[in-house]
Amino acid sequence: MSPHPWPYATAPDAAPPLDADRLILWLARHQWRTLLGGVLFGVPWMLSIALVPAAIGKAVDDGLVARDPRALVTWAAAIMGLGLVSAVTTNGRHWFAVRNWLVSSFRTAVVTERAVRRAGPAVTRQMPAGEVVTSFASDFWRMGEVFDVTARLAGAIVSFIVVSAILLRGSVLLGVIMLVGGPLLLASLALVVRPLHRRQQAQREEAGQLTALGADTVAGLRVLRGIGGEDTFLARYAAQSERVRLAGVRLSPVQATLDAAQVLLPGIFVVVVTGIGAHLAVGGEITPGQLVAFYGYTAFLTMPLRTATEFVDKLTRTRVAARRIVKILAIEPDHAPAGRTSGDLLVDGGTPVVDVSADLVDPASGVVVVPGQFTALVSADPEDTAQIAQRLGRLLPGRHGVRWGEVDLDDLPIDRVRSLVVVSGADPHLFSGPVRDALGGADDAAREVAVHVASASDAIDSLDGGLDGELEERGRALSGGQRQRLALARAVLRDPEVLVLVEPTSAVDAHTEARIAQRLAARRAGRTTVVVTASPLLLDTADTVLFVQDGAATATGRHRDLLRTHPAYRDVVLRGED
């Protein structure tokens, strides 16, 4: 298998587990080498610090007390050597810690982004958009936090054991206190971890709802101003903000308790070990150097104990984030992968072969799209024709029996459908960034042709830099007509086998609409095009017009013929006018 371009990349078919704890372990397995590298630096880093008190104690006993200059120099050199090891391993440990944090975060982002693309519109139907945005903004970074502290935790465990062994050699009592008391104090954190996890989850849920409400309010601000609903939504936002604040207030004492434990637990050890060590030294049971060493150990033990409590805190945060990520990963797409085939029209991979020269048929409405023709759909209820357009592009959940020749559209892989059929909705979304990127396409020549077809040159010219100009979010700096025409240019630029347009000119004036109608028909000549519209200008250029009533096609013909022969059609197109 060829190497991936990024260290956090995963195989396209990688399937992360749909359980929070298993997801964390899955990430760990995918980066076990760098985790091991961090451990190989983290253990000697903390051990080099842990052994300094022992070296100082030996320098006191063998050098100062025994008045041996050579021993004093030797142990001083040992202390310097331990300092050098600590300095070197610190850099390596930190490098691996940051790498592990970033790699796990970005790997989570990659698999989640794939899941969102796979699920498509099902994501926002099953989860509020604000929650999804919050996950992309913060949860990914949380997923990497536990791996940031892994190397230090390994060093803390090893150094704790080594220091306990050293204390056992010097004093069985102190060694037992270390071996028993340390784990007991850490086990006491279980009293804090569960409520901490629960309250972090609750606070995260409320924050996600606040984000969703804020995004919804901002997106509909123009509507709210029109109906005078700003105060109502402001009150809703204020109420949700208060719920977020209260959730944070409920979380803060538990979080403060855990933070305090990072200071309290080591402090208990300092008091206990130092007190007992001083008593033993006065009784002559340990040497002055051992007393100095024991005091140094108590000061050092603040590091592994604080590291352990930090690990507990970050693991709790990571599990909360993982639960949110798993909710996104578990969303099933509207269209499951193709599981069967149609007839014996197969390629090597078992995918049905599509005859693009065959009719595209929607049995639910009786609409038949003839290949190579410009077909228009008209209905008194725009929802009916919009539904047909979505079925033709396989945008609705479930199976609808749309057939392309001998092939059931539901049996095709969804990416194959998307490459053959492009549906541009009535309210298309423009993405922020350079216009060139927002339009897509292979080169500027093709982009200019598409812009000409959509009569969108004025929209390009209104931006500083032309094609290099920046589109703001949703193209808000443009008028509604300009946004619509740029979206039309984007769809035309794709040049699919079947192009389905839903009300592509509803926001433009008649003169511009006439130009678009003529240019679109000329550009798509010989290619299958379906337009959902009631515009006489577009209808007049269509090869075939299908009139839909109550969800079914009831009349077919040319626009002018239907105007003469079908009163209901005439009423819809002319809006009751003569």
N, C-alpha and C positions, 0 to 999 in steps of 0.2 A: 504494500500500500504506500502510495506516495505521501510524503510528509505534508501536513497541513500548513497553510501559510502563517498561522498564528499559534502560539503555544496553548491557547485556550479553545481552539477549534475542536469540534467533535465530528464524527462521521454523520452524514446527513440522516442516516436511519437510526442514529442513537436514540434510545428510548429511556429517558430518566425515570426513576420510580416515582409513583404517585403517592408517596408517603414522606412526611417531612424529615424524619430521622434517617430513613433509607436514602433520601435525596442527598443529605449531608455526607453519608458514607459513600455514595456514588461519586460525588465530587472528589472525596479524598482518594478513592481508588484511581481516578483519572489523573491525579497529580502526586502519586505516591513517591515518585523520584524526588521532586522538589521538597516534599514534606520530609523525606528522609534526609535530604541535604540540609534542611533547616535543623533537624535533630542533631546531625553530626557536628554542627557548629554550636547549637544551643547547649548541648551537654557539656562540652569542654569550657564553654564560656562561663556557665554558672559554677562548674566545678573549680575553675581557676579562682573564682571569687570565694568559694566555700573553703578552700584550703589555705587561704591567707591567714585566718586566725590561728590555724595549727602551726604554720610557719613562724608566726609572731611568737607563739607560746614556746616553741623550740628555741627561738633566738633569745628569749628571756631566760629560760632554764639552762640551756647549754652554753650560751654566750655570756650573758650578763651575770647571772647567779654563779655560774662556774668560772667566770673570769677567763673565758677562752676566746681570744680575739679571732682565731681562725674559724671557730664554729659560728661566731657572730657574723663574720663576713660571708660564710657559706649560706647561712640562713637568710641574710640580707639579699644575697644574690638570688636565692630561691624565690623570695618575695618579688623581686624585680622580674624574674622569669615568669611568675604567675601573672604579673601585671601585663607583661608583653603578650602572653597567651590570651588574656582577657581582651586586650585591645584588638588583636588580629581577629579573634573569633566574633567579637561584637559586630564588625563590619559584615562578615559572612552571614551571621545569624540575621541581621537586619535586612540584608539583601534578599535572603530567602523568605523572610517573613512578609516583606512587601510584595514579592513576586507571588507567593502563595495566596495572599489576600486578593491581588488583582486578577490572577488567573482564575480563581474560583468565582469571583464576581462576574468577570466577562464570560466565562463558560456558562454560568447561569443565564446571563443575558442572551447568549447565542441560542441556547436550547429553548428559552422562553419565546424569543422572537420567532423561531421556527414554528413553535406551537401556535402562536398568534396567527402567523401566515397560513398555517394549515387549517386552523379553525375558521378563519375569515370572519364574516359577519356574526357568527355564533358567539364570538367573544363578548361583544357589546350587548347582545341579547341576554346573556347569562350573567354578566357582571357589569356594574356601573363603570363607565369610561374613566371616572376619577380614580377608582380603585386600581385599574390597570395602569394608569399614568403614575400613581403613587408607587406601585411595585417597580416600575421601570426607573423611577427617580431615586428610590431609597432602599428597597428590599434587596436589590442586587448587591449593593455595598455591604449590607448586613450579612449576606451569605458568606462573605470573605473574612469577616471579623474573627471567627473562631479559628481559622487557619493562620491568622496573623500571630496568635498567641501559642500555637501548637509547639513550636521549637522551644519557647521559654518554659512551657509546661513540662516537656520532657526533661529539660535541664533541672527544673525544680524538683521533680520526682527523684531523679538520680542523686542530686546533691543532698536532698533530705535524707535519703538512705545512707549516703556516705557519712554525713555529719552525725547521724544517729549511731553509726558503727564506731566513729571516733569517740563519741561521748560514752558509749558502752565500755570501751577500753579504759577510759579515764575514770568513769563512775557508772556503775550499773544503774544506780538510781536515776541519774540524769538521762542515761540512754533509754531507760524504760519510759520516763516521762515524755521523751521525744517520740518514741515509736508508738506510744499509746495516745498521748495527749493530742498530738498533731492531727491524726486521722479523726479523733473524736470531735475536735473543734471544727474541722472541715465538714464532718457529717452533720454538724448542727446547722450548716447552711441550708440543708434540705427543708428546714422550717421556713426559710425565706424564698427558696427557689420556686416552689409551686405557686404561691400567691403572686410572686413577681411575674411569672410567666402568664398567669391568668390576667393580671391587670395590664401588662404590656399588650396582650392580645386585644383586650377591650379598648385600650387607648388607640391602638393601630386601626381598629375597625371604625371608631368614631372619626379619626383623622381622614381615613379614606372616604367616608361619607361627606365630610366637609369639602374635600377636594372635588368630589363629584358634583356637589351642589354649587361650588364656586365656578367650575368649568361650565356647568349648565347655565348659570346666571349670566356669565360673561358672553357666552355664545348667543343667548337670546336677549341681550340687553336692548337691542333696537326694538324688538317686539314689546318688551316690558315698558319701554318709554311710550310706545304707541298706545298701550292699553292702560297706562298709569299703574302698573303693578310693581314699581320699584320698591315701594315701602313694604309690600307683602313679602317679597323675596329677601329684602334686607332683614326683615324680622326673622325669616326662616334661617338665614345665614347666621344671624346673631344667636339664635337658639341653638343651632348646631355647634357654633363656636363655644358656647357655654358648656355643652356636653363634652366637647374635647377638653376644655379646661378642667371640668370636674373629673374626667377620667385621668388627666395628668395629676390632679391633686390626690386622687386615690392611689396612683402609682408612686408618687414621690416618697411617702414614708417607707415603703418597702424597699425602693431603690436606695434611699438614704441609709436604711439598715444594712443593706449589703455593702454600701460604700464604707460605712462605719466599721463593719467587720474586717475590712482590709487593714484597718489600723488597730482595732481592738485585739484581734486574735494574735498578731505578732507581739503586741504589747503584753499580753498575758504571758507569753513565753519569755519575754525579756525579764519580767518581774520574777517569775517562778525559777527559771534557770539561774539567773544572776543571784537571787537570794540563797538558793540551795548551794550554788557554787561557792559563795562567800562563806557560808557556814562550814562547808567541807574544808576550805582553805584555812580557816581559823583553827579547825581541829587537826590540821596537819594531814588530812587524808588526800589532798591534792596539792600539787606544787603551785607556786606563784604563776609560773608560765601557763599551767593548765587553767588557772582562774582567769588569766587574761584571754586565753583562747576561748574559754566558755563564754565569757562576755562577748567576744567577737562573734561567736556562733549565734548568740541570741540576736545580735544586731543583723547578722546575715540572714537569719531565718525570716526576717520580714519580707525578703524578696520571694522565696518560694511560696510562702503563705499568701502574699498579696497576688502573686501570679495565679495561684489556684483559685482565689476568689474572683479574680478578673476573668479567668477561663469560664467559671460558672456563669458570670454575668453575660459574657459574650455568647456563650452557648445558648443561653436563654433567649437572647435577642435573635440569634441566628435561627433558632427553631420557630420563633414567631414569624420571621420573614419567610422561612421555608414553607410554612403553612399557607401563606399568601401565594407564593410561587406555585405550589402544588395545585391550588385552585385553578390557576390559569392553565397549567399543563394538563389538567384533567378535562378541560372543555373539549367535547367531541365536535368535529366539524359537521356542518349540515349534510355534507356528502361524504360518506365513507369511501375508502379506496375501492376501486372496482374489484368485485369478487366473482363475476361471471362474465361470459362473453356472449356475443350475439352471432348465432349461426357458425359458419366456418370461415368468416372473414377475419383472419387473424394474421398478425405479424409475429415475428419470432418471440417477442416477449408476452404474447397472449392478449395483446390489446386489439380491439376491433379496428379494422381499417375503415376509415371514413371516406365515402365517395362524395367529394365536395361538389360534384355536378348533379347530385340528387336533391330532391325537395327536402326542406326542413319543415316538419309537420308538428303542430301542437294539437293533439287529439282533444284536449279539454275544450278548446274554443273552435276547433275546425279550421284554424288558420294554417294555410299552406304558403310557405315562402319559396317562390321559384328561384332557383339559382341564377345569378347574373342579372337579376332585376332589382329595380328600385321600388320597394314595396312600402306603402303607407298604411298605418292602422289608425282608424278614427272611431271614437266612441263618445256617447253622451256622458258616460262616467269614465273619467280619465284613469281611475283605479283599475278598471277592467283591462285596458290596453297596457297599462304599466305592469300588471301581473303577467300578461302574455309575454311582454319583453323580458321579464325576469325569468320566466320559464324557458324561453328560447336560449337564454344565457346561463341556465342552470344556476340561478342565484337564490332560489327558494329551497328550504329544507325539504327532504323527502324525495320520493320518486314521482314523476309526473308524466312519464311515458312519451316525452318528446323524442321524435325519431328523425334521424338524418339518413335518408335512404333506408337501408336494411339495418342500421345500427341504432340501438337505443342510447340516447345521449347520457342516460344515467349509468351506463356500463363503461363509459370512457373515464380514464384518469382525469381528475379535475384540472390538472395543469394542461392537459391536452385540450380540454374544452376552452380554457382561458386563452390558449394560443390561437384557436380557430374562431372563437366568437368573442367579440368585445362589446360590452354594454355600457353606454354612457348615460347615467341617470339624469333626472330632471334637475337635481341640485348637486352637480358634481363638485368634488372637493379639490381645491388647489393647494398644493403643498408649498411651504415656505422654502426659500432658497433661490439660487439663480434660475432665471426663466428657462435657460437651456436645459438644465436638469429637470425642471418641472414638466417640460414638454416631452423629454426623452428624444428618441430618434438617433440615427447613426451619424448624421452630419447636418451642417447648417443649411445646405441646399434643400434637403428634405424638409427641414423645419420651416424654411421660408415658403415652400410650396403649401404645406399644411396651414400655415398662418394666412396665406393668401386665400385658400379655400374657405377658411372660417372668417375672412374679412376682419382679422384681429390685429392688423398692423398698427392701428392707433393705440391698442393696449400695450404693445411692445414699445412704441415710441414714447408713451407716457412715463416709462420707467427709465431712470438714469442708467445708461449703459446698454440699453437695448436688450439683446439676448443675454448679456452678462449682468443685467440688472437684477436686483434682489426682490423677490416676491415676499411680502409680509405674510403673517399667518392667515391662511384661508384667502389670501389675495385681497385683504380688506381695504387696501389703498385703491383698488380698482372699482369701477362701477359694476352693477350686477350684469349688465350686458357684456362688458369686457371680460369678466370672469367666465361667463358662459361661452363666449367665443374662444377663449384660450382653452377651455376644456374640450370644446369641439375640435380645435386644432390638434390637441393631444390625442384624441380618439382617431382622427383621420390619419395622423402620423403612424399609428400602429398598423394600418393597412391590413386588417385581418381578412379572412375569407368571408366572414359575416360581420357586418357592423350594424349594431342596433343602437339607435339614438332615441332618447325619450325627451320630447319637447326641447329640441336643441336651440330654438330661436325664440322662446317665449319672452325673453327680456330685451329683444332688439327691435329697432324701428323697422317699418315696412321696406324702406329702400335698402337697408342693410340685409334684411331677410331675403329680398329678391335676389341680391347678389350671391348670398350664401346658397340659396336654392339652386341657382344655375351652376355655380362652381362645384357644389357637392355632387350634383348629378353627373357633371362632366368628369370629375375626378374618380368617381366610383363606377363609371361606365364599364359594364361587363363583370362587375363584382356585386355580390349580394349585399344589399343594404335595406334595412328595415327602419322606418322612422315612425315614431308615435307622435302624432300631431293633429291639430285641427286647423292649421294654417293653410288657407287657400293657395298661397304662393308655393309652399312645399308640395302640397297635394297635386298641384297642376303639373309638376315636373315628374311625378311618380309614374312608373310603368303600370302599376296595379295599386288600387286602393281597396282595402277591406274594411267594411263597416261592421262594427261590433256592437251588439245589443245584448244586454244581460249576460255578458261573458262569452257570447258565441258570435261567429262571423255570419251575418245574415245577407250580406250583399257584397259583390265583387265587381269591379269595373274601373274605367278611367274616371277621373275626378269630374270632368264636365258631363259625362254620361250620367253619373250618379246624381249630379245636381238636377238634371232634367227628369230623371225617372224615379228618384227615391226621396219623398218629402221629409222623412225623418233625418236622412243624411243631410239634406239641404238645411234643415233647422239647426243641426249641430254645427255645420261649417259656417253658415251665415249668421248664426246666433239669433235666429228669428227674424233677420232683416230680409227684405225683398231683394 
